[in-house]
Amino acid sequence: MADLYGARWVKSTFSMASGNCVETARLAAHQMALRDSKDRSGPVLIFTASEWRAFVAGVKDGQFDLPEA
């Protein structure tokens, strides 16, 4: 289990005022944490550096875009 004590959580500057967004934190051992900003005491997803890089690359490539209606 990753140590979240002292994690510095960051919200995207693109987040809307409604607060519907996620926050990330860099952890020791080259890991990234991700949580729902509306439920800060809720579950946290932990990614290895390679998993995070693959996720970010997928986002940039449009792999997670919603289909157009």
N, C-alpha and C positions, 0 to 999 in steps of 0.2 A: 504494500500500500504506500502510495506517495505521501510525503510529509507536506501538508498544506499550511503548516504554521508559518506565519510571516509572509505568505504569498502576496504579491502585489498584483491585484486584479486590475485589468485595464478594459475599458469599454471602447468600442470603435467610435471614432469621431463622426462616423456616418450614422450613428444611432439616432433614432427619432426621440422626441421629447416624451413619447408615450412609455418609454422604458422597455419596449418589447425587443430585447436584444440579448446577446450573450456577452460574457466577459472571459478574457483569457489571462493566464498567468504563466510566466516562465518558472519552471521548477528546477531543482538540482538534478543532476544526472541527465541533463539535456532532454527534459520532458516538458510538455505543455499541458496545462489544465484548462478545461472549458466548463463553464456553468451558466445557468439561466440567471440573468440579472434580476428577475422578479422573485426568485426563490434562492437566495444566497446561502441558505442553510441546507438546500436540497442536494441531490446527487451531483457529482463532479466527474467528468470524463477525463481520463489521463491518456495522453498520446506520447509515444516515443518520438524522437526527432525525425526519424524516417517516415513514420506514419503522418506526422504533422506536415512535413514537406509534400508528401503525396496528396494530402487533403487540400492544401493551399494550391498546388498545381492543378488539381481537379476543378477547384473553384475558378481559377483564372482561365481554365480551358472551357468553362461552361458546362461541365459534366453534371452539375446539380441545378441547372436552370430549369424553371418550370416550363412545360410545353405551352406554346402560344395557343390561346383559345380561338 
